[in-house]
Amino acid sequence: MLDCLKTFVFPKLTDMYGNSIPKITELKVLANMVMRGIKIIHRIPVKGSPLEYIQLPVGKGGLGVACPNITALTTFLVSTLKKLWSEDPYIRRLYREYLTVVVQYELGKRKEDVTIHDSASYLSNELPSKKDAFGYNCYARVKEVCRGLSQNQDSPLHKLKFTVVNHNLALLVQATESSSQKVYTELDIKRLQKNLKNQFITAQLHRFLVEKPVKSQVVKVIQQHPQSNSFVRTGGKVSLACHNFVHRARLNMLSCNYNTFDKTQSKSCRRCGYMNESQTHILQSCTYGMANFITARHDAVLHKVKSMVEKGGKKDWSLTIDEELPGYTRLRPDIYMQSPDKKSVLIADVSIPYENGIEAIQESWNKKMLKYEEGFKHLKDQGIQLTALPIIIGLLGTWWTPTTNSLMELGISKAATRKITPELCSTVLEHSKNIYWKHIFGDSYKPVPIRYGFETPEGNQWKKERKPLPEPLNA
Ligand SMILES: [Zn+2]
């Protein structure tokens, strides 16, 4: 459905917008209908959910469906500028003279007094004009475009107006109050549509991240690894059940007691009684989930990484999984590896945090790292090189970029790491989805097999098992 819209409907519309001027009100209705439809398809609540999430490109963490209204207005603006800036002297003269006449009538000036500055101010709605003096024309539409894109209260851009450069009309654009002004002249015509689109994205992203911090915190984490969102475009290795779950979850809009606005209703956890039943609580720390699927999610990732380490470039290292180690420490790192010459030690820890901002994830890892450095200080004192590696995957399926390096440090090849990345993300996402539904439905929930990704093996025996070391070749 989404593909159909993106492949056939929107390009056709964009094509038509170039020369047509549908009523602004009708365009708005169309835009609302499209946005509503996209939300429904993705199981996002229609009310209270941010449009930015729908309209931002997939690479920025959104769904990549541009607003048809903004597209229509921009396309018309660009197509009119193409004529005013045309290389064909006939077209150029025709449109410029037409503009002069319109300005003459609507500003009430004599024809020879109309300057290029008048035209720029007129198109930017900066001068009072007699709207009916000439009648509706393509420049009246350009004025509407300027108003709609930058001068109305809900306009997407901070500034969009005409200015004069080298005695020629130019377009001045400023995405947000804090961003720099860009001036586009006739030399930029080929890339104008694209440039304007980027300005919209800049403005939209800024608004989303700054004004809607709660709803955009997961998107911020996605942005440090945009491929974590590519399943939106391709479907990817993500089950339909997860598609139906993930967008609502990423917007912090899953139904749970904490997310309710009803003041008479308790916000505490229906399973363990903790005071806030938030998404974070359900998916990360509820004791009910811990006993059920939260540990399984962690172990599914750990088990897969273990099996890859056993096949990787460091398979001759000693490997211990989730055990307290002899020495002065009571820490139990998920993975503890020692090189055959006993001079290096690798410690890796699997962590599946909620994507509550980049800083929070980084900070929790730093804390863990400090704990390991202190706990294994005796190794350093013996001159052993100690490296602590994070294996962090956000619980809504977001890859934490340093994890790639960690896997390679553990001896897993670059190609294998790249291949496993989306599969591990899906593993985490599928488990999180099951954790949520189990929390909501309790005993009446029937566990759904993991469609994409990996399941946890039975029991804990797998942690002790070790594939036999390869025989040395010269034995
Ligand atoms: Zn709970």
Residues whose N, C-alpha, C, O or C-beta is under 5 A from the ligand:
A	BS01	ZN	C269 R271 C272 G273 Y274 C286 T287
